Amino acid sequence: MTALDAVSIITTKRDGGELSDAQIDWVVDAFTRGAVGDEQMAALAMAIVWRGLTRRETARWTAAMIASGSRMDFTDLPRPTVDKHSTGGVGDKITLPLAPLVAACGAAVPQLSGRGLGHTGGTLDKLESIPGWRADVPVARMREILADPAIGAVVCAAGADLAPADKRLYALRDVTGTVESIPLIASSIMSKKIAEGTAALVLDVKVGAGAFMKTLDGARELATAMVELGTDAGVRTVAMLTAMDTPLGRTAGNALEVAESVEVLAGGGPADIVELTLALAREMVALAGVDIDPADVLADGRAMDQWRSMVRAQGGDPDAPLPRARHTEVVRADRDGVLTRLDAMGVGIAAWRLGAGRARQGDPVQFGAGIEIHAKPGDSVGAGEPLLTLHTDTPDAFTGALEALDTAVTIGTAEQYSPVRLLLDRIGD
């Protein structure tokens, strides 16, 4: 009989063995109940970092995380459900135009999102910059919104009873140096996405300087693991690998990104935001079995109508002025030339230091803080022309933000600029 105690489970994985289904079920449940201590779970997490998990182990670990709480069920809705998850980046506002666009195409979009931490922005922080908008939506109200063809999309915070084991384990991994494990990262993401009850899922796995996954090979490994988990759980899942060496769009910050998203819904906006929004929307409607081109829906204004209804459904006023920071500072080009590099990590850290992000969970953010980007790689610039405008309510923050940007901008010649594709790869059937 397999031993069901923390020490035996830790040593089995430490020595390179496979954990049985019973061992995984027991340790996740015991950890959730407090019967397995943080120090023991930290030791097991470190053993997993070093030894890994097989596909079977990862699938069972994910199932145990889901079983630690409740699982939503939207199968009785009159519309097919499909969601999107991004692994996070700088200027990644894609959910804001994407959710209403896909809803306007005829699918229901139940999206549980998070708040920002460090250099990556959070979708809920962006939406909370809209006066009156609320992130907490009861499940019964979610169902009403999703079933309403004039709305059809909810972007909200996950309830406390959704994969609570993952929430506890993630907090522990964050302080014990055990974040960098593909099976644990994949399980953490997919346990919540599967538990939210969507029938189909498109993953946007970011790659590059401003992403968690720095290399294409690492991103493919993570994407493959998540697609396998979704498929094994009966969720139709596809992953897109997209570039994150340069910030997406021309803003990084909460209200700034909302305003840019509204521009996209109005038929304008930066080309890279439009390209990625449409690419992900096409994947989502295909998985949902909806035969329509999202580009037509974006062009004719239906997505904008859906956005306004979506914002109102969660208490927001789509016509209210967005918050603006009290202080600005302009970063100018120091020479003529071509902008050959704008480092996403540097821009993300600068926006965070200006107040757009937080260092610890629960810290407040400044809704008006962030960075406007006036030139992107490949653009010609002249000496003295504005490259960036920094926004904050706390002018003392400019010093730290400028330090982060000191090595983030490179101006060279046209010959030194190499264009980078936004869409790098696709994984899944």
ABEGO torsion letter per residue (X at the ends): XBBBBAAAAAAAAAAGBBBBAAAAAAAAAAAAAGABBAAAAAAAAAAAAAAEBBAAAAAAAAAAAAAABBBBBAAABABBBBBBBBAEBBGBAAAAAAAAAAAAAGBBBBBBBBBBBEABBBAAAAAAABBGBBABBBAAAAAAAAABAABGBBBBBBBAABGAAAAAAAAAAAAAGAABBAAAAAAAAAAAAAAAGBABBBBBBBBEAABABABAAAAAAAAAAAAAAAAAAGBBBBBBBBBAABBBEABBEAAAAAAAAAAAAAGBEBAAAAAAAAAAAAAAAAAAGBBBBAAAAAAAGAAAAAAAAAAAAAGBBAABBBBBBABBBBBBBABBEBBABBBAAAAAAAAAAAGABBABBGBBBBAABEBBBABBBGBBBBBGBBABBBBBABAAAAAAAAAAAAAABBBBBAAABBBBBABABBBEX
